[in-house]
Structures are given as structure tokens and as C-alpha cells.
Amino acid sequence: MIKQYFLLVAISIVICQLTFAKTIKVSTNSQIAEANKSAIAGDTIILQNGEWKDCDLLLTCNGSAIQPIVIKAEVAGKVMITGKSNLHIGGNYIIVSGLEFVNGQAAEGDVWQLRAGKTVANYCRVTNCVIRDFNNPKRLDENYWVALYGQHNRIDHCTFSDKKNLGVLMAVILDDDRSRQNSHSIDSNNFAGRIPLASNAGEIIRVGVSQHCTFYSNTVIKDNVFAYCDGEAEIISIKSCGNIIRNNVFQECQGSLSLRHGNNNTVEGNIFLGNGKEGTGGVRIINEGNWVINNLFYKCRGVNFRSPLAIMNGVFNSPAFRYLPVRDAVVANNTFINCTPFSLCEGSDSERTVSPKNVYFFNNIFLNKKDTTLYEVFDNIDSIYFYNNIADKAVKQLLTKGFTKQEVSIEVLKSTPFSIAVKSNPQLDSIKQMAVDRLAYGLPTTVGFTRWVAFTATQKDAYNGKGYKAEDMGKWTAYPPHNDTTINCANTADIYKAMKVNKEMISIVLTGNNYHFTSPIETSRAFYIYSQHKHLIKFSSAAQMPAIFIVKAGSVVSLFSLKIDGKAVKANSLFLTDTTGSSNHYTFGVNDCTFSNFGSNNGCNHIFNASKYVVADNINFQNCHFNNNSCNLFTLNNETDNKGYYSVETMHVSYCQFTNNNGSMLTLYRGGSDESTMGPKLTFNNNKIINCNNNGELIKLTGVQQSYFTNNSFVNANKDKTIISYTDKVRALHEQNNNQLMNSGSVETNKFVVNVK
């Protein structure tokens, strides 16, 4: 009778709450603030459709498990949060839905923060929302897009695209006990596109930091799509314990899921769709008790830290921020299809000397018709135990015990799973018992990956089907279409006038013979300049100008079919990138052009000069001639902070001729010992260098991650001095192939320089 009484009381309370719950419509920031103060459990606050500029969404109200407080758009996708705006949640049982953050930046700190002041959020949810290109203006002005504090919060069915500035996109914070063992869920989202950051701190998700690596987070990351996330070596960086990464799709991402710090994390049921793209990785294993079970790695072509699977070497008595040794890891029931070799004892060097111990590697399948090598070994693997792994007969490598070679095809894998040959083993039986509680599906009863229905769905379009559902989102693209216009310019005044035309892309045709510049030409859009007949054009400039052309961040600049004489140029540079440190990248291309007679004796010190902190995705010089210049040609050595920053992701110099130049040809600098980036990458091929000299090296590369010198000829170049020098603090790849040195200086090599025959 007493129980029935209390039940009736509880029901009565709920009915009363439902009766008093209300809907509040708001149209201004001040109305949101008032609604937040007055909201009670069960209330719904509706934001009117339209643009909300400089919006500070501070939510400190409290709902209940039965009656959360809902803050939502009038129509999902029709409420645009712009300008300097934030979302801070510091209450309990709050749901935010349908908002789109675009065309702006965080007013301060993080864009979304599940904390208001010192009050953390608990049992809150942000769903069906968007953050797109909501970047701080300066690239090195670091922030998060989402900072998760508190416990039992959920981010789901959201889309995040095009983060450009420094900082993890989504960070799970474990500062104190209120945010540990948090059981957050990050699920069913689209993470769509992050261009290379050209430094560390370009992860998509990070759970914890190194100093909190022994704490349990228990965060679940599942059912998300990560598409074209190329920010740095780590797509997801796990730096805590007890996390689950399950059933996600990684589509053509130049990086890996890194179990960087922390123990007892589980990676289960994920699909890594490399699709043959360079740098696409899988899982990197460090620390203790981490499991990688029932994942598919499809045409992943990364190497080193970005290998399809990298089991790392550790540091003896390692501090938390370095590499604790791998212990008690399980790698089972995974399938690798046409992937580059996986790595055992990856990163072994004079510091990382501790090889993995008690690693159980069983029931994995390797189908490979492309490579002859299955794995690479860099240290002692005596304590890695291999059982019942199947390798394709096409693999030529002599494999360790525990691998069986047989004919493998994807059709067979999908239709007729391989049975387990070795069914009884005391160590594996123990793992099987633990798997009952640890894995969603338990250990598969067959060899290899089992989620083939999911793989078939991703082959159609991995991007669609997750995240925000508004019709206008579409698939992320790096470059939107442009509206072009062409303008003939007979003199400099015409050029200055043309630059004021309000078009997304302009093409300037130089029809005159002489152009005198009194101020720089600047643009942050797509900008093309060329001559139809490639007649000789003389440039001149006023003294003490920084440059003739300032290449601004966000621009796409192309020059072609120009023949320029720069004898009267007094500007410091012909081309200079802007000095704002913008988070936007640029691209720069020159084709079929001639540059002659630029000289430091007149004040012109550089043909192309890259300023600090602004990054080019690509710089390309092709089919060009550089004659009789007495200045530096390509200067990209201003990133001297030694933090792993650099000026260009990929640079190509191809089919060019350099004749009678005095000064540095190329300096490209990336300082420090960071190992998180693929760039800078230099290709220098099929060029002719004749009678070129410099007081130092002609070409100086510092910290360049990849360089390829192929089919170049050096004639009377820097005799008795250095033609090319390499300086590297971390592992790099430098290939020299079929280069000819005639009466020229030498190439200073190091252990990373390879002569290809």
C-alpha cells in the first residue's frame, strides 16, 4: 500500500510538471538570456529562423531525465549563428538542436563548450547541428570547436567541416573528477574535411592529454564518418583509459587512429577506407592492454606512423608525454586489403628502445595483390605471439610462424568466411573470456573482419547517411565554383582598376610593354595573369615596396605565358605572401614564364618570398626560365620557431631552366622535432641549372619530410661548394635519381637520402 502511495505521488508530480511546461519563442540574444533564467524542466526554447550574429548562447538551466529543457531552431538549418559567437552549456539535462554555426569565429575560447564558467554540463546533448569554417582569423590562434566537460554528455548527428586554425576540433577534457569516467557519447556525426595544418594540433578528436593518461575517460566514439581529415598524423588521439572507438568509417584520411597514451582502450568494428590515397593509415598502438578487433583496412597506403597498423616501440622509464611501451595488446580478426606493410616496433631509435611485450596477434587476414611485403620489423618481436593469421599467396616475404599463405579474394572473404584452424590455446581462451564483457559482438568465430554489409554500404558513399540532414549540406568540397571575368590591362592603372572589380575570380591579360608599380597588387580570391603573345614585359617599381604582388591567404594565384624583365624593380620581392598569419591557405602556380634581371643591387632580394605562419597547399613552377637574376629565387625559410611549422605542404619545380643566376635557388625550412606532419614535400625534377652560384648552398632543405630530385642536370653550378644540403632531426625520405653534376659542387647527404637506381 505504501509503495502504491509513493508511486501515485511520483505520477502526480510528473503530471504537474507536464502541465506547467511551456514553449518560449525568442528572436534576440537578450530574450535567450531571459528564457534561460526562467526555464524549468520540460520547457522548449525556440530560436526564430534567420541570422543570429554575435550570439552568446549561455545555457545554465536545469531539466530532468524525464523532462529535459530543449533549445532548438524553429526549422533545423534555418538558424544561422554568425559573427563572434559561442555556445556554452553549464546545466543538466539540456538538449540543443538544429543550429548552424557559419561565417564567424568563437567570441572567445572554444566554439561549443560544455561548461559555463566553472560549472560543467551533465546529461546534456547537442544534436543535428553544424559548425562549418568557423575559424579564428589567425592560423596559430588555437582553440577547440567542441570542448566536452562533465559526464554523460552526447554529441550526435552533427556535421563539422573545414577547421583551419590550430587546435583539436573536439576535445574531451579530464581536468578533475567531475569530468573523469564521463561516459560521453560522440556518435553518428560527419567530420568532413580538414586540410593539412602544417603543424601539430590538427587532430579531429582528442580524449584526454598526456598528463591525464592514467585516468579513465570511458568515452564512446561510434558510428561516425571521418572524411578527408588530413590535418596531421592523428585523426583521433586517445590519451586516457577505457575508451571505445567502434563502427566508425575513416574515408581517405591522411592519418591514423592513435592510441597515444592510456590503457585498456578498444578499437572494434571500424572501416578504414584508404582507397589508395597516399598517407592513409589505420591504428597506432602504444601503452598497455589496448585491443584492435574486427576492423577492415582497405587500400590504406600510409607508412611509418601512418601504417595500416603500427605497433610502437617504447621509451625506457618514459615520462607520460613520450612513449610508454606496448604491453598486453590484442590484434585479432582484422582484414587488410591491398595495404602497405604494417609496422612492428615502429619508431625504434636511440630513445625508443623498448620492444612490445605480450602482444597477441591472431585470426587476421591479409589480401594483397599489390605489395610483396606484409610487414616491416624494426626491433625484437620475440614477445609478439602470432596464431592462425592468413596471408595472400602473392606475398613474397618469408613470414614468421603463425602465418599461413593461401589464395585469398575479396569475393571469398565476403561470401565464405575462413574458419578458425587453431581453436584451443590457453592464452587465446583467456582473451575470449575477457571479450564477452569488453566487445560488442564478442570475438568472431571466423577469421578476419565480419561487418561486410557495412563495408558494402560505405563503398556507395561513406560520407552520406551520417550527421546533419539539411538538404543544402551536400558533400564537402575544398573549392566552390567561381564566377570568372577577363580584363585586358595595357598599363598599371588598368591593373589597379581591375583589382577593384567585384568578382570571385578575375583573369588579367597584360597587353602592354611597361608596367610601373607604386603600391603592391593584392588579392584574396582566384587571380590569373597572363599574356596572349608572350612579348617582353618590363616591370619597374618604387623603392622600399615590400613586393609587386602580395599573395594573400585564401587566394588561388596563377601566372602563365609571361616574359618579365625585372631590371628596374626596386621592391624587396616580386611575390610575397601576406603577413597576417591567416588560417586560410593559398595556392600558387606559375607556368611557361620567364623572369630575368631581377637584382638585389636594385633592392629586389627575392622572386618568391613566403612569410611566416601562412601556408600554401601547393606551389608549382613549371616550364619556366630564370635568367641573369642576382637575388634569391624561392625563399621559404621564415618559419624559424622550431615548432614543426612550415610554409608549403607540397612544392613542385619541374621542367625549368635556371641560367646565370647568383643567389640561393631554394631554401625550405621546417624546424623542431615534431613527427606529426607529412609535409613539406618537394618534387624537383627535369630541371637544368647552368652557371648558377651562391655563397652558400644553392638548395638548402631543413626538416623537409619528403623530397624527390629526379632527372636534373647541374652544369658549372656552385663549383667547389654545395649544391644541395639536407638537415633532418626526425625521420625523412629524400630520393635522388638520375641527376647529372658536371663541373659542379657536391650534394651533402645524410642517412635519409636514398640514391634510387
C-alpha positions in Angstrom: 0.0 0.0 0.0 2.8 2.4 0.9 4.6 1.6 -2.4 1.4 2.4 -4.3 1.1 5.6 -2.5 4.6 6.8 -3.4 4.0 5.7 -7.0 0.9 7.8 -7.2 2.7 10.8 -5.7 5.5 10.4 -8.3 3.0 10.2 -11.2 1.2 13.3 -9.8 4.4 15.2 -9.8 5.2 14.3 -13.4 1.7 15.3 -14.5 2.0 18.6 -12.7 5.4 19.3 -14.4 3.9 18.4 -17.8 1.1 20.8 -17.2 3.4 23.7 -16.4 6.0 23.0 -19.2 5.9 25.8 -21.8 7.2 26.8 -25.2 9.2 30.0 -25.4 9.9 31.7 -28.7 12.8 34.0 -28.9 14.2 36.4 -31.5 17.1 38.2 -29.8 20.1 37.4 -27.7 18.6 39.1 -24.6 15.4 37.0 -25.0 17.5 33.9 -24.9 19.2 35.0 -21.7 15.8 35.7 -20.1 14.4 32.4 -21.3 17.4 30.6 -19.9 16.8 32.2 -16.5 13.2 31.3 -16.3 13.2 27.9 -18.0 12.1 24.9 -15.9 12.1 21.2 -16.7 10.2 20.3 -19.8 10.3 23.8 -21.4 11.2 24.3 -25.0 13.0 27.4 -26.2 12.7 28.0 -30.0 15.1 30.3 -31.8 13.5 32.2 -34.7 14.7 31.4 -38.2 17.3 33.8 -39.6 20.8 35.0 -38.9 21.9 35.4 -35.3 25.1 37.5 -35.3 27.5 37.8 -32.3 25.4 35.4 -30.4 26.4 34.3 -26.9 24.3 31.2 -26.1 24.9 30.7 -22.4 22.7 27.9 -21.0 22.7 27.3 -17.3 19.2 26.0 -16.8 18.4 22.5 -15.5 16.0 20.0 -16.8 15.4 16.4 -15.6 15.9 13.0 -17.1 12.2 12.7 -17.8 11.8 16.4 -18.9 15.0 17.9 -20.4 15.0 21.6 -21.4 15.2 21.8 -25.2 16.7 24.7 -27.1 16.2 24.3 -30.8 15.9 26.1 -34.2 12.5 27.0 -35.5 13.5 24.9 -38.5 16.7 22.9 -38.4 19.3 24.5 -40.6 17.5 27.8 -40.8 19.0 29.4 -37.7 22.5 30.6 -38.7 24.9 31.6 -35.9 27.4 34.0 -37.3 29.9 36.6 -36.3 31.7 36.2 -32.9 29.5 33.6 -31.2 29.7 30.8 -28.7 27.6 28.0 -27.2 28.3 27.4 -23.5 26.3 24.8 -21.6 26.7 24.7 -17.8 23.5 22.9 -16.7 21.9 19.5 -16.6 19.6 17.7 -19.0 19.7 20.3 -21.8 19.2 19.4 -25.5 20.4 21.8 -28.2 19.2 21.0 -31.7 19.2 22.4 -35.3 21.7 25.3 -35.1 24.3 26.1 -37.8 27.5 27.9 -36.9 28.9 29.5 -40.1 30.7 32.7 -41.3 32.2 33.5 -38.0 34.5 32.6 -35.2 34.4 32.0 -31.4 33.8 35.2 -29.5 36.4 33.8 -27.1 37.9 30.4 -26.4 36.0 27.4 -27.8 33.0 27.5 -30.1 31.0 25.0 -28.1 31.9 24.3 -24.5 30.0 22.0 -22.2 30.9 24.2 -19.3 29.8 27.6 -18.2 32.3 29.3 -16.0 33.3 26.7 -13.5 30.0 24.7 -13.8 30.3 21.6 -16.0 27.4 20.1 -18.1 25.9 16.7 -17.3 23.4 14.6 -19.2 23.3 17.2 -22.0 23.1 16.7 -25.7 23.9 18.7 -28.9 22.3 17.1 -31.9 21.6 17.9 -35.6 23.8 21.0 -35.5 26.7 22.3 -37.7 30.0 24.0 -37.3 31.4 24.9 -40.8 34.5 27.0 -41.4 34.1 28.8 -38.1 37.8 29.6 -37.7 39.8 32.1 -35.8 41.3 34.5 -38.4 44.9 33.7 -37.4 46.1 30.2 -38.1 48.1 29.9 -34.8 45.3 31.3 -32.6 44.4 28.0 -31.1 41.0 26.8 -29.9 38.7 23.9 -29.9 35.4 23.7 -31.8 33.9 21.5 -29.1 35.2 21.1 -25.6 33.5 18.3 -23.6 33.4 18.6 -19.8 31.3 16.9 -17.2 29.7 13.5 -17.6 27.2 11.6 -19.7 27.0 14.2 -22.4 26.3 13.4 -26.1 27.3 15.0 -29.4 25.4 13.3 -32.2 24.1 13.7 -35.8 26.2 16.9 -36.2 28.4 18.0 -39.1 31.8 19.6 -38.6 33.7 20.7 -41.7 36.8 22.8 -42.7 38.6 23.6 -39.5 41.7 25.5 -40.5 43.2 27.1 -37.4 45.4 25.4 -34.8 43.7 23.2 -32.3 41.9 19.9 -31.9 38.4 20.0 -33.4 36.7 18.1 -30.5 38.4 17.6 -27.1 37.3 15.6 -24.1 38.7 17.3 -21.0 39.6 15.4 -17.9 40.8 18.2 -15.7 39.1 16.9 -12.5 36.9 14.2 -11.1 33.8 15.9 -12.4 34.9 15.1 -15.9 36.5 11.7 -15.5 34.8 8.3 -16.1 32.5 10.5 -18.1 30.8 8.0 -20.4 30.3 10.7 -23.1 29.0 9.6 -26.4 30.3 11.1 -29.7 28.2 9.3 -32.3 26.6 9.5 -35.7 28.5 12.6 -36.8 30.1 13.8 -40.0 33.7 15.1 -39.7 34.1 16.4 -43.2 37.3 17.8 -44.4 40.4 19.2 -42.6 43.3 20.3 -44.8 46.8 19.7 -43.6 47.6 22.1 -40.8 51.3 22.2 -41.5 52.0 21.7 -37.8 50.9 19.5 -34.8 47.5 20.0 -33.1 45.4 19.2 -36.2 43.5 16.2 -34.7 39.8 15.8 -35.1 39.1 14.2 -31.7 41.4 14.0 -28.7 40.3 12.3 -25.5 42.5 13.5 -22.6 46.0 14.8 -22.6 49.3 13.2 -21.6 49.3 14.3 -18.0 45.9 12.7 -17.6 46.8 9.5 -19.4 46.3 7.2 -16.3 42.7 8.4 -15.8 39.7 6.6 -17.2 37.5 8.6 -19.5 35.2 5.8 -20.8 34.2 7.9 -23.8 32.4 6.1 -26.6 33.2 7.2 -30.2 30.9 5.3 -32.6 29.1 5.3 -35.9 30.8 8.5 -37.1 32.2 9.2 -40.6 35.6 10.9 -40.9 36.0 12.1 -44.5 39.2 13.7 -45.9 40.5 14.6 -42.5 44.2 15.3 -43.3 45.1 17.7 -40.5 48.0 15.7 -39.2 49.2 12.2 -38.3 46.5 11.6 -35.7 42.8 11.7 -36.7 41.7 10.5 -33.3 44.2 10.8 -30.4 43.4 8.7 -27.4 45.2 9.9 -24.3 43.3 8.3 -21.5 41.9 4.9 -20.5 38.9 2.7 -21.1 37.6 4.4 -24.3 35.7 2.6 -27.1 36.1 3.5 -30.8 33.5 1.4 -32.6 31.9 1.1 -36.0 33.3 4.4 -37.5 34.3 4.9 -41.1 37.5 6.7 -42.0 37.3 7.8 -45.6 40.6 8.8 -47.3 42.1 10.4 -44.2 45.9 11.1 -44.2 46.4 9.9 -40.7 45.7 7.2 -38.1 43.6 6.4 -35.1 46.3 6.8 -32.4 46.2 5.0 -29.0 48.7 7.6 -28.0 48.5 7.4 -24.2 46.4 5.4 -21.8 45.4 1.8 -21.3 42.6 -0.7 -22.0 41.1 1.1 -25.0 39.1 -0.9 -27.5 39.1 -0.3 -31.3 36.3 -2.5 -32.8 34.4 -2.8 -36.0 35.8 0.2 -37.8 36.3 0.6 -41.5 39.4 2.4 -42.8 38.8 3.3 -46.5 42.2 4.5 -47.8 41.1 3.9 -51.4 44.8 4.1 -52.4 45.3 7.7 -51.2 48.9 8.5 -50.0 49.3 8.7 -46.3 46.0 6.9 -45.3 46.7 5.0 -42.2 44.9 2.7 -39.7 45.7 2.2 -36.0 48.8 3.1 -34.0 49.2 1.1 -30.7 51.1 2.4 -27.7 50.7 1.6 -23.9 49.1 -1.3 -22.2 46.0 -3.5 -22.7 44.8 -2.0 -25.9 42.7 -4.1 -28.2 42.2 -3.8 -32.0 39.5 -6.2 -33.0 37.4 -6.9 -36.2 38.4 -3.9 -38.2 38.7 -3.5 -42.0 41.7 -1.7 -43.6 41.0 -1.2 -47.3 43.8 0.1 -49.6 45.5 2.1 -46.8 48.8 3.4 -48.2 50.4 5.1 -45.3 53.9 4.4 -44.0 55.7 4.8 -40.7 53.3 6.3 -38.1 50.6 6.2 -40.7 51.0 2.5 -41.4 47.7 0.5 -41.6 48.8 -0.9 -38.3 51.8 0.4 -36.3 52.8 -1.3 -33.0 55.3 1.1 -31.5 58.5 0.8 -29.6 58.5 2.5 -26.2 60.9 4.6 -24.2 62.6 3.1 -21.1 61.3 4.8 -18.0 59.2 7.0 -20.3 57.7 10.3 -19.0 54.0 10.5 -19.7 54.4 12.7 -22.7 56.7 10.3 -24.6 56.1 6.7 -25.4 55.2 4.1 -22.8 56.0 0.5 -24.0 53.3 -1.6 -25.6 52.1 -4.4 -23.2 49.3 -7.0 -23.3 47.8 -5.8 -26.6 45.4 -7.9 -28.7 45.2 -7.6 -32.5 42.6 -10.0 -33.8 40.1 -10.7 -36.6 41.1 -7.8 -38.7 41.2 -7.8 -42.5 43.8 -5.9 -44.6 43.1 -5.5 -48.3 45.9 -4.1 -50.6 47.5 -2.1 -47.8 51.1 -1.1 -47.4 53.1 -3.2 -44.9 52.2 -2.9 -41.2 54.9 -2.0 -38.7 56.3 -3.9 -35.8 58.4 -2.0 -33.3 57.7 1.2 -35.2 59.7 4.2 -34.3 62.7 2.2 -32.9 65.6 4.6 -32.4 68.1 5.6 -29.8 65.4 6.8 -27.5 62.5 4.3 -28.3 64.4 1.1 -27.4 61.8 -1.0 -25.6 60.1 -3.5 -27.8 56.5 -4.7 -27.3 55.7 -7.4 -24.8 52.8 -9.9 -24.6 51.1 -8.9 -27.9 48.7 -11.4 -29.2 48.2 -11.3 -32.9 45.7 -13.8 -34.3 43.0 -14.6 -36.8 43.9 -11.7 -39.1 43.7 -11.9 -42.9 45.9 -10.1 -45.4 44.8 -9.9 -49.0 47.4 -8.2 -51.1 47.9 -8.4 -54.9 49.9 -5.1 -54.9 52.8 -5.5 -52.5 55.3 -8.3 -51.9 56.0 -7.4 -48.3 53.4 -7.9 -45.5 55.2 -6.3 -42.5 58.3 -4.5 -41.5 60.2 -5.3 -38.3 62.4 -2.6 -36.6 63.3 -4.4 -33.3 62.8 -7.6 -31.3 59.5 -9.3 -31.8 60.1 -12.3 -29.6 57.2 -11.3 -27.4 54.7 -10.8 -30.2 52.7 -14.1 -30.5 51.2 -14.9 -33.9 48.5 -17.5 -34.3 46.3 -18.5 -37.2 46.9 -15.5 -39.5 46.2 -15.8 -43.2 48.3 -14.1 -45.9 47.8 -13.9 -49.6 50.0 -16.2 -51.7 51.1 -13.2 -53.7 53.1 -12.0 -50.7 56.8 -13.0 -51.4 58.1 -12.2 -47.9 59.2 -15.1 -45.7 56.8 -14.9 -42.8 57.2 -15.7 -39.2 55.5 -18.7 -37.6 51.8 -18.1 -37.1 51.1 -17.1 -40.7 49.7 -19.4 -43.4 49.8 -18.4 -47.1 46.8 -19.3 -49.3 44.8 -17.9 -52.2 42.6 -15.0 -51.0 40.0 -12.9 -52.8 37.6 -10.3 -51.6 34.6 -12.3 -53.0 35.6 -15.3 -50.9 36.1 -13.1 -47.8 32.6 -11.7 -48.1 30.8 -14.9 -49.0 32.7 -17.7 -47.4 34.4 -16.7 -44.1 37.5 -18.6 -43.2 37.1 -21.0 -40.2 39.5 -20.9 -37.3 42.1 -23.6 -37.6 43.6 -23.3 -34.1 40.7 -23.4 -31.8 42.2 -24.2 -28.4 45.0 -22.2 -26.9 45.2 -21.3 -23.2 46.2 -17.7 -23.8 43.6 -17.1 -26.5 40.9 -18.8 -24.4 41.6 -16.3 -21.7 41.2 -13.4 -24.1 38.0 -14.9 -25.4 36.6 -14.9 -21.9 37.5 -11.2 -21.4 36.0 -10.4 -24.7 32.5 -11.3 -23.5 32.4 -8.1 -21.4 34.7 -5.9 -23.5 33.4 -6.3 -27.0 30.0 -5.5 -28.5 30.0 -8.7 -30.6 32.4 -10.9 -28.8 35.4 -12.4 -30.7 34.2 -13.6 -34.1 34.0 -17.3 -34.7 35.7 -17.0 -38.1 39.0 -15.4 -39.2 39.1 -11.7 -40.2 36.6 -8.9 -40.4 32.9 -9.7 -40.3 30.9 -6.5 -41.0 30.8 -6.8 -44.8 27.3 -5.4 -45.1 28.6 -2.1 -43.6 31.6 -2.2 -46.0 29.3 -2.6 -49.0 27.3 0.5 -47.8 30.4 2.6 -47.5 31.5 1.7 -51.0 28.5 3.5 -52.3 29.2 6.7 -50.4 30.8 6.7 -46.9 30.0 10.4 -46.4 26.2 10.3 -46.7 24.0 8.8 -44.1 25.6 10.3 -41.0 25.3 13.7 -39.4 23.3 16.7 -40.3 20.4 16.1 -42.7 19.7 19.5 -44.2 19.4 19.3 -48.0 21.8 22.1 -48.7 24.8 20.5 -46.9 25.9 18.1 -49.6 29.3 16.5 -49.9 32.2 18.7 -48.6 34.3 20.2 -51.4 37.5 22.1 -51.0 36.9 24.7 -53.6 33.5 26.2 -54.5 32.7 27.2 -58.1 33.9 30.6 -59.2 32.4 33.4 -61.3 35.1 34.4 -63.8 35.7 37.7 -65.7 38.6 38.6 -68.0 40.1 42.1 -68.2 42.7 43.5 -70.7 45.3 45.7 -68.9 47.6 47.9 -71.1 49.2 49.7 -68.1 49.5 49.6 -64.4 46.5 51.9 -63.8 44.3 49.3 -65.6 45.6 46.6 -63.3 44.8 48.6 -60.1 41.3 49.3 -61.5 40.8 45.6 -62.4 41.6 44.6 -58.9 38.6 46.5 -57.6 36.2 44.5 -59.8 33.8 42.6 -57.5 34.1 39.1 -58.9 35.2 35.9 -57.2 37.7 35.2 -59.9 39.4 37.6 -62.4 41.8 37.0 -65.3 44.1 39.8 -66.2 45.7 39.9 -69.7 48.8 42.1 -69.9 48.7 43.7 -73.3 51.2 46.5 -72.7 55.0 46.6 -72.6 55.8 48.6 -69.5 54.3 48.5 -66.0 55.4 50.7 -63.2 54.1 49.8 -59.7 53.8 52.3 -56.9 51.9 50.0 -54.5 51.5 46.2 -54.3 48.9 44.2 -56.1 46.9 42.3 -53.5 44.1 39.8 -53.8 42.5 37.1 -51.7 40.5 35.5 -54.5 41.2 33.4 -57.6 43.5 35.6 -59.7 45.0 34.7 -63.1 47.5 36.9 -65.0 48.9 36.1 -68.4 50.0 37.4 -71.8 48.5 36.1 -75.0 51.6 36.6 -77.1 54.4 36.2 -74.5 56.0 39.5 -75.6 58.7 41.1 -73.4 57.2 43.0 -70.5 59.3 45.3 -68.4 58.4 45.7 -64.7 59.6 48.6 -62.6 58.6 49.8 -59.1 59.0 52.4 -56.5 61.7 51.8 -53.9 61.0 50.3 -50.4 57.9 48.5 -51.5 57.6 45.1 -49.8 56.6 43.4 -53.1 55.0 43.8 -56.5 52.4 41.1 -55.8 51.2 40.2 -52.3 49.7 36.7 -52.4 47.0 36.8 -49.7 45.8 33.8 -47.7 42.7 32.3 -49.3 43.8 33.1 -52.8 44.4 30.9 -55.9 47.0 32.7 -58.0 48.2 31.6 -61.4 50.6 33.1 -63.9 51.3 31.8 -67.3 52.9 32.8 -70.7 54.7 35.9 -69.2 58.1 37.1 -70.1 59.2 39.6 -67.5 62.3 41.8 -67.3 62.8 43.0 -63.7 65.8 45.1 -64.1 64.1 48.2 -62.8 62.2 46.5 -59.9 63.2 48.0 -56.5 60.6 46.2 -54.4 62.0 43.7 -52.0 60.2 40.8 -53.6 58.4 40.1 -56.8 55.9 37.8 -54.9 55.4 38.0 -51.2 52.8 36.1 -49.2 50.8 38.2 -46.7 52.0 38.7 -43.2 48.6 38.4 -41.4 49.1 34.8 -40.3 45.7 33.9 -41.6 44.1 30.5 -41.1 43.2 30.4 -44.8 45.6 28.6 -47.2 46.5 29.7 -50.7 47.7 28.0 -53.9 50.3 29.5 -56.3 51.2 28.3 -59.7 53.5 29.6 -62.5 53.6 28.0 -65.9 55.6 28.9 -69.1 57.0 32.2 -67.7 60.4 33.8 -67.9 61.9 36.0 -65.1 65.1 37.9 -66.0 67.4 40.6 -64.5 65.9 40.9 -61.0 68.7 42.0 -58.7 69.4 42.8 -55.1 71.6 45.6 -56.3 68.4 47.5 -57.0 66.7 46.3 -53.8 64.9 43.2 -55.1 66.1 40.3 -52.9 63.6 37.6 -53.8 61.5 36.3 -56.7 59.1 34.4 -54.3 59.2 35.0 -50.5 56.9 33.1 -48.1 56.1 35.0 -44.9 55.7 33.3 -41.5 52.5 31.5 -40.5 50.6 31.5 -43.8 50.5 28.1 -45.5 50.3 27.2 -49.2 48.6 23.9 -50.1 50.6 23.9 -53.4 53.3 25.9 -55.0 54.1 25.0 -58.6 56.7 26.3 -61.0 56.6 24.5 -64.4 58.3 25.1 -67.7 59.8 28.4 -66.5 63.1 30.2 -67.2 65.1 32.2 -64.7 67.9 34.1 -66.4 70.5 36.6 -65.1 69.0 37.2 -61.7 71.1 38.3 -58.8 68.7 37.5 -56.0 67.2 34.6 -54.1 64.6 32.7 -56.2 62.4 30.7 -53.8 62.7 31.7 -50.1 60.6 29.6 -47.7 62.7 29.7 -44.6 61.0 32.2 -42.4 59.3 29.6 -40.1 62.1 29.6 -37.6 60.2 28.9 -34.3 61.3 25.3 -34.5 57.8 24.0 -33.6 57.3 22.0 -36.7 55.7 24.8 -38.7 56.4 25.3 -42.4 55.2 27.4 -45.4 54.0 24.9 -48.0 52.6 21.4 -48.0 53.7 20.4 -51.5 56.0 22.2 -53.9 56.9 21.3 -57.4 59.6 22.7 -59.6 59.6 20.9 -62.9 61.0 21.4 -66.4 62.5 24.7 -65.6 65.8 26.2 -66.7 68.0 28.4 -64.4 70.8 30.2 -66.2 73.4 32.7 -64.9 71.7 33.3 -61.6 73.5 34.4 -58.4 71.9 33.8 -55.1 70.0 31.0 -53.4 67.8 28.9 -55.6 65.6 27.4 -52.9 65.5 27.4 -49.1 62.8 25.4 -47.4 62.6 25.2 -43.6 60.7 23.1 -41.1 62.3 23.2 -37.6 61.9 21.2 -34.5 61.4 17.5 -33.8 57.7 17.1 -34.3 56.7 13.9 -36.2 53.0 14.7 -36.9 53.1 16.0 -40.5 53.6 14.6 -44.0 55.0 17.9 -45.3 56.7 19.8 -46.6 57.0 17.7 -49.7 59.3 18.8 -52.5 59.5 17.5 -56.1 62.3 18.9 -58.1 62.6 17.2 -61.5 63.7 17.6 -65.1 65.3 21.0 -64.5 68.5 22.4 -66.0 70.8 24.5 -63.8 73.5 26.3 -65.7 76.2 28.7 -64.4 74.3 29.3 -61.1 76.2 30.2 -58.0 75.6 31.2 -54.3 77.8 32.0 -51.4 76.2 29.1 -49.5 74.2 26.2 -50.8 72.2 26.5 -54.0 69.4 24.5 -52.4 69.0 24.1 -48.7 66.4 21.8 -47.1 65.9 21.8 -43.4 63.3 19.4 -41.9 61.7 18.6 -45.2 59.7 15.4 -44.8 59.9 14.2 -48.4 62.0 15.3 -51.4 62.4 13.9 -54.8 65.2 15.1 -57.1 64.9 13.3 -60.5 66.5 13.9 -63.9 68.1 17.2 -63.1 71.3 18.5 -64.7 73.7 20.9 -62.9 76.3 22.4 -65.2 79.0 24.8 -63.8 76.8 25.2 -60.7 78.3 26.3 -57.4 81.7 24.7 -58.2 83.7 23.7 -55.1 80.6 24.4 -52.9 77.4 22.7 -52.1 74.5 22.3 -54.5 72.0 20.6 -52.1 72.2 20.2 -48.3 69.9 18.3 -46.0 69.3 18.8 -42.3 66.9 16.5 -40.5 66.1 15.9 -36.8 63.3 13.4 -37.5 62.9 10.6 -40.0 62.5 11.8 -43.6 62.7 10.4 -47.1 64.9 12.1 -49.7 65.3 10.4 -53.1 68.0 11.2 -55.6 67.5 9.7 -59.1 69.4 10.2 -62.3 70.8 13.7 -61.6 73.9 14.8 -63.5 76.6 17.0 -62.0 79.0 18.5 -64.5 81.8 20.7 -63.2 79.6 21.5 -60.3 79.6 21.3 -56.5 78.5 18.4 -54.3 75.4 17.1 -52.6 75.6 16.9 -48.8 73.7 13.8 -47.8 72.6 12.2 -44.6 71.1 8.8 -43.6 67.7 9.7 -45.0 69.0 10.4 -48.5 68.5 7.4 -50.9 70.0 7.1 -54.3 67.5 5.3 -56.5 68.7 3.3 -59.4 
